[in-house]
Amino acid sequence: MSLKSQRRLAAELLKVGKGRVWIDPERIFDVEAAITRVEIRKLIHEGAIQCRPKVGVSRVRARVLHEKRKKGLRKGSGRRSGSARARVPKKEAWMVKIRALRRKLRELKASRVITESVYRRLYNMAGSGAFESIAELERYIKTRSLGRKR
């Protein structure tokens, strides 16, 4: 009861691989008796032989991993290849830092913590790379007592 040739013919007619050819288990004897293309085509028309749907690659696992990475997981040292500078280019790191410093300086000026002249001096210092972080900028203001006298 080999249906090898029938499966091959059906695959050719349906224009799919042999793995995607489905033969109705109820009508196996009819399929076995069919030996010509015409007979196979008739069985396809009747629904005794059908084409299974295409199976794609499931994205479920990919979605789960993406959600975890959004939460900051799966980003440890074992996952990293390339130096820190390769992962975040020098210029991008600078842009993030300088924007944060300038934003902080604007806030300090707006809330009248520092004067306009101090703001300008610190702005220029930040631009020349004097401060590594906002904390360092605040420390500098505090130690030099550059805050506005109330």
N, C-alpha and C positions, 0 to 999 in steps of 0.2 A: 504494500500500500504506500508506495513512494510517490509523492506529489512534486518531485523535483522539477520535472520538465514543465508541469502545469504552472508551478510557481514562477519559473523562469519566463515562460510566455506571458503570464499575467504581469510580471514586472516590466517586461518590454512594452506591453500594451498600455499599462498605466503610467509609464515613464517614471518609475520609482525603483529603488533598490529591492532586492528579494526579501530583505528583512522587513520591509513595510507592507508586504502583501499579506492580507488576512483572508483566510479561507474559513467559511462557515462550517463548524464541526458537525452540524446537522446534515449538511449537503456534501459530505466528503465523497460519497459514492458517485454523485453526479460529476464532481470535479475530476475524480479518478478516471471516469469514462471519457471525459473530454480530452481529445488529443490534438485538435487543430486550433489554429488561431481563432477561427470563426466561432467554434464552440466555447472557447475561453471568453471571447468578447461577449457572447450571449449570457454567460454566467456572471460576468461583470455587470452587465445591464440588469440582470435579475437581482443582483446584490449578494450572490453566493460568494463572490470574490470581491474584496474591497481593499481600498488603500488606507492604511493606518495614518493618522495625522503626524505631521513632522514634530519631533521632540527637540526642543531647544535646551540650552543650558540654563538651569534654574539660577535666578539672581537672589534667592532668599539669603544664602550665606553671605553674599557680597553686601547686601543691605544691612545685615546684622553687624558685620565688621565696620561698615561705614558709620553706623550709629555709635559704635564703641569709640571709633577714632574721633568723632565729633565731641565725645565726652572727655577726650584726652587720654584714653586708654590705648594700649598696643603701640606706644610711641617710645618705649624704653630704649636703653642703649643697645640692646641686642637687635633692635629693628633698624637701627641707623647704619647707613653706609655712606661714607663721605664726611668730611670735617664739618664743623658747625658753620664755617664760612661758606662751604659749598651748599649747605642746605638753606642758609639765609645769607645772600650776598652782602658784601661789605657795605655797599651803597644803601641797600634796603634797611639794614640794621641802623645805619646812620640816620636815614629818613625817619624811622620810627622814633629814635631817641630825640632828634632835634625838634620834631613836631611836638612831642610830649613836653619838652623843656619850654618851648615857645608858648605853648598853650598855658602852662603853669605861670609863666611870666606875665602873660596877658591877664590871667585871673588875679594875680597879686596886684597888678597895676589897677585893675578895675575895682577891686575891693579896697583900694587905697592902703595896702600894706607897704608898698614901696613907692617912691617918688618917680616921676618921669625920668629924671636924670639917672637914677639908680637902675631903673628898668632898661634904659638904653645901654648903660655900661654892662649890665649882666647879659643882655641880649647879644651884644658883640662878643662877650666872653664865651657864651654858649656856642655861638657860631664858629669860634676858633677851637672848640673842643675842650674847654676848660672843665666842664662838668660831665661826669659819667652817667649821672642819673638825677631824677628830681630830688631824691633824698640828699644827694651831695649838694645840689643847688640850695636847698633849704638850710642845710648845715652851714654853708658858706655865708648865707644872709644872716643867720643867727650868730655865728662866731664873730663876724665883722660888725654886728649890730647895724645892719643897713636898713632895717625896718623903720617905717615912718614913726616919728615920736608923736605920741598921742597927747 
